[in-house]
Amino acid sequence: MDSDRFWNLIDDARRQAADPTDADDVAARAVARLAGLEPAEILRAEQILWDLMAVSYLAPLWAAAYQINGGCSDDGFDYFRGWLIAQGRTTFEQVINNPDSLADLPAIQLAAAEGRDLDGEAILTIVWNAYQSATGNEPPRDTFTIRYPDLDPEWNFDFDDHERIAARLPRIAAVYPA
């Protein structure tokens, strides 16, 4: 398992999902695909998943998630990033490079119109669930490490400050006005 193979697995799961923006459906299909691999291969996917969580640990993305979900705790930010991973590599990389581009995604526009939160908690457990399904055992506890970077101090302000959000994430602020 490497990064390309992991993303291919996510993309395959998205293609099989009735709604490829539904992180729970994508996660269930990813679990089924992962469970068909050798246990060591399944476990290698865990590090890739948490490396993606680390690379997406960005203050501007957290601010955008805060606007989209009407608030965003630490766990909520993890779940939002799980949702983002479920959207596939192209979207993930686009958003990591420019969190304001979330505003262009139809799933974001629909969630805003319907007042729905976006959550992908199930993505965070795909390796655990696949390993259990494949082996009948819990995965070993030491299969991955995660080191989150420091958040940009320039973003250390109240994400309820719509003026500051609008100045930094104008497209998100337009979709989620104060």
C-alpha positions as CSV (number, residue, x, y, z in Angstrom):
1,M,0.0,0.0,0.0
2,D,1.3,3.4,-1.0
3,S,-0.4,6.8,-1.4
4,D,-1.4,6.2,-5.0
5,R,-2.9,2.8,-4.2
6,F,-4.8,4.3,-1.2
7,W,-6.2,7.1,-3.3
8,N,-7.2,4.6,-6.0
9,L,-9.0,2.6,-3.3
10,I,-10.9,5.7,-2.3
11,D,-11.7,6.6,-5.9
12,D,-13.0,3.0,-6.5
13,A,-15.2,3.3,-3.4
14,R,-16.5,6.6,-4.7
15,R,-17.4,5.1,-8.1
16,Q,-19.3,2.3,-6.4
17,A,-21.2,4.6,-4.0
18,A,-24.7,5.6,-4.9
19,D,-23.7,9.2,-3.9
20,P,-19.9,9.7,-4.1
21,T,-20.1,12.7,-1.8
22,D,-21.6,10.4,1.0
23,A,-18.6,9.8,3.2
24,D,-20.3,6.9,5.1
25,D,-21.1,5.0,1.8
26,V,-17.6,5.7,0.5
27,A,-16.2,4.4,3.9
28,A,-18.3,1.2,3.8
29,R,-17.1,0.5,0.3
30,A,-13.5,1.3,1.2
31,V,-13.7,-1.1,4.1
32,A,-14.9,-3.9,1.9
33,R,-12.1,-3.3,-0.6
34,L,-9.4,-3.0,2.1
35,A,-10.7,-6.2,3.8
36,G,-9.8,-8.2,0.7
37,L,-6.1,-7.3,1.1
38,E,-3.4,-9.0,3.1
39,P,-3.5,-7.9,6.8
40,A,0.0,-6.2,6.5
41,E,-1.3,-4.3,3.5
42,I,-4.4,-3.2,5.3
43,L,-2.2,-1.9,8.2
44,R,0.0,0.1,5.8
45,A,-3.1,2.1,4.8
46,E,-3.4,3.3,8.4
47,Q,-0.2,5.4,8.1
48,I,-1.3,6.9,4.8
49,L,-4.6,7.9,6.2
50,W,-3.1,9.6,9.2
51,D,-0.4,11.3,7.1
52,L,-3.3,12.8,5.1
53,M,-4.9,13.9,8.4
54,A,-1.6,15.6,9.3
55,V,-1.1,17.3,6.0
56,S,-4.7,18.7,6.2
57,Y,-4.3,20.0,9.7
58,L,-4.4,23.6,8.5
59,A,-5.9,26.6,10.3
60,P,-7.5,28.0,7.1
61,L,-9.2,24.6,6.5
62,W,-10.3,24.6,10.1
63,A,-11.8,28.1,9.7
64,A,-13.6,26.9,6.5
65,A,-14.9,23.8,8.3
66,Y,-16.1,26.0,11.2
67,Q,-18.1,28.1,8.8
68,I,-19.5,25.1,6.9
69,N,-20.5,23.1,10.0
70,G,-21.6,26.0,12.2
71,G,-18.7,25.4,14.6
72,C,-15.9,22.9,14.7
73,S,-14.3,21.2,17.7
74,D,-11.1,19.2,17.5
75,D,-13.1,16.0,16.8
76,G,-15.3,17.9,14.4
77,F,-12.3,19.0,12.4
78,D,-11.1,15.4,12.3
79,Y,-14.5,14.3,11.0
80,F,-14.6,17.1,8.4
81,R,-11.2,16.1,7.1
82,G,-12.4,12.5,6.9
83,W,-15.2,13.8,4.7
84,L,-12.6,15.7,2.6
85,I,-10.6,12.5,2.2
86,A,-13.8,10.7,1.1
87,Q,-14.1,13.3,-1.7
88,G,-11.0,11.9,-3.5
89,R,-7.5,12.9,-4.2
90,T,-8.2,15.7,-6.7
91,T,-10.6,17.5,-4.4
92,F,-8.5,16.8,-1.3
93,E,-5.4,18.3,-2.9
94,Q,-7.3,21.3,-4.4
95,V,-8.7,22.1,-1.0
96,I,-5.5,21.7,0.9
97,N,-3.9,24.2,-1.5
98,N,-6.8,26.6,-1.3
99,P,-9.4,25.9,1.4
100,D,-11.6,28.7,0.0
101,S,-12.1,26.5,-3.1
102,L,-14.5,24.4,-0.9
103,A,-17.1,27.0,-1.8
104,D,-17.1,25.8,-5.4
105,L,-18.0,22.2,-4.5
106,P,-21.6,21.2,-5.2
107,A,-21.7,19.2,-2.0
108,I,-20.8,22.3,0.0
109,Q,-23.4,24.4,-1.8
110,L,-26.0,21.8,-1.2
111,A,-25.1,21.4,2.5
112,A,-25.3,25.2,2.9
113,A,-28.7,25.3,1.2
114,E,-30.0,22.4,3.4
115,G,-28.3,23.6,6.6
116,R,-26.4,20.2,6.9
117,D,-23.1,19.5,8.4
118,L,-20.4,17.5,6.6
119,D,-18.9,14.7,8.5
120,G,-16.7,11.8,7.5
121,E,-16.0,10.1,10.9
122,A,-16.5,6.7,9.2
123,I,-13.4,7.3,7.0
124,L,-11.2,7.5,10.1
125,T,-12.1,3.9,11.0
126,I,-11.8,2.2,7.6
127,V,-8.5,0.5,8.4
128,W,-9.7,-0.7,11.8
129,N,-12.9,-2.1,10.4
130,A,-11.2,-3.7,7.4
131,Y,-8.6,-5.4,9.6
132,Q,-11.2,-6.7,12.0
133,S,-13.3,-8.0,9.1
134,A,-10.3,-9.7,7.5
135,T,-8.7,-11.2,10.6
136,G,-11.3,-11.2,13.3
137,N,-8.9,-9.3,15.5
138,E,-8.3,-5.7,16.4
139,P,-5.3,-4.1,14.7
140,P,-2.1,-3.7,16.7
141,R,-2.0,-0.4,18.4
142,D,1.4,0.7,17.1
143,T,0.7,0.7,13.4
144,F,0.9,4.4,12.8
145,T,2.2,7.7,14.1
146,I,0.7,11.1,13.7
147,R,2.4,14.4,14.2
148,Y,0.3,17.4,13.6
149,P,2.1,20.6,12.5
150,D,1.7,23.8,14.5
151,L,-1.2,25.9,13.3
152,D,-0.5,29.2,11.6
153,P,-0.6,31.8,14.3
154,E,-2.0,34.3,11.8
155,W,-5.3,32.4,12.0
156,N,-5.4,32.5,15.8
157,F,-8.7,34.5,16.0
158,D,-12.3,33.8,16.7
159,F,-13.7,32.0,13.7
160,D,-17.1,33.6,14.5
161,D,-15.5,36.9,13.4
162,H,-17.2,37.1,10.0
163,E,-15.3,40.1,8.9
164,R,-11.9,38.4,9.3
165,I,-13.3,35.2,7.7
166,A,-14.7,37.1,4.8
167,A,-11.3,38.8,4.2
168,R,-9.4,35.5,4.2
169,L,-12.1,33.1,2.9
170,P,-14.3,35.3,0.8
171,R,-16.0,32.5,-1.2
172,I,-16.8,30.5,1.9
173,A,-18.1,33.6,3.6
174,A,-20.4,34.2,0.6
175,V,-21.8,30.7,0.8
176,Y,-22.1,30.9,4.6
177,P,-23.0,34.6,5.3
178,A,-23.2,35.8,8.9
